[in-house]
Amino acid sequence: MNITESQKKYLRARGHDLKPLIMVGDAGLSESLLAEYEATLAHHELIKVKVRAADRESRDEMIKQLCDNHFASLVQRVGNVALIYRANHDKKAEKRLRIPSS
């Protein structure tokens, strides 16, 4: 999903006060973690994921896999924490996170 810079700015503001809901540890991207990630992303649409990895390259690769394999967009990454967004069109319109149009 492609989002514009103005939409990213809006989502960064919305995500500022969020706490990480998913924490990737030494086990990496296990099947149970991916199932929890999918359920959490579908419910909240905008989540923070904390990734503990040995080095920057492996951390960035894990974040890229989370986004690419689950059709999500990376809004921002600061240190070990990534802010990830994916719209859920199955939710009722009044329950969805509304972002400004591009």
N, C-alpha and C positions, 0 to 999 in steps of 0.2 A: 504494500500500500504506500503510495506516495503522498506525502503531506508537505504543504508549503512552509516557508519560513515563518510566516505570520501565524499559521496554525501551530507550529512547533513552539513559538513564543507563548501562545495561549496555553498550550498543554504544559509547558514548563512552569508557568504560573500556577496552574491547577495542581501540579504534582509536587510543588515545593514543600508542602507540609506533610506529604505522605511518608509513611514508614515503609521500609522494605517488607513485602509480603512473602517473597520467595528468597531463600538463601541457598546458594549453590556452594557446597563444601568440597571436601577432598574427594568425595565419591564422584563428583562431576555431574553430568547430565544423565542420571539414572532414569529408568522407566517410570518409577514412582514419582520422581521429581517432575518429569515432563507431564505426567497426568495431572499433578497438582497445579503446575504452571498453566496448563491449558484451561482447567476449571476456573482458576483465579482470574485469568485474563478474560475469559468469557463473561464472568460475573462483574468485574470491576472496569474493564476496558482500558484503564490507565493504571499501571502498577510500577512499583520499584522492585528491582531484583538486585540482590547483593551477591556478588560473585567473588569467592575466595579462590584464587588460583596462584600457582607457583610464579608465573611471570605474566607480563603484560600481553604477550602474543596469545597465550592460551586463554587468558581472560577475554580478550577481544574476539577470539574464535568462538568461545562459548556463547557470548552475547550475539554474535552474528548468526550462529546456529539457531538460537532461540527466536530470533526475528525471522530469518528466512524460512525455517521449517514450519512456522506457525503463522505465516502471513501477517506479521506484526511490523510495526515501524519503531525504530530506535529514535526517541525524541532527544535524549541527552544522556551522556555518560560522564559522571564525575567520579574519578577514582575507581572504587570497586562497585559503585552503584549505577545501574542503568535504569532509565525511565522509558518504559515501553508502552505503546498504544496500539490497540486493535479495536476497531468498531465492531459491535455486536448487533447485526441487523435483525437478529431473532428476538431481541428484547422489545418490549413495548416502547413506542416513540417517546413517551413521557419519562421513561426510565433510562433512556440512552444518554450518554455523555454528548452534549452538543458542542461541536467545534465550529468556529466561523468558517464560512465558505471561502474558497480561494479567490 
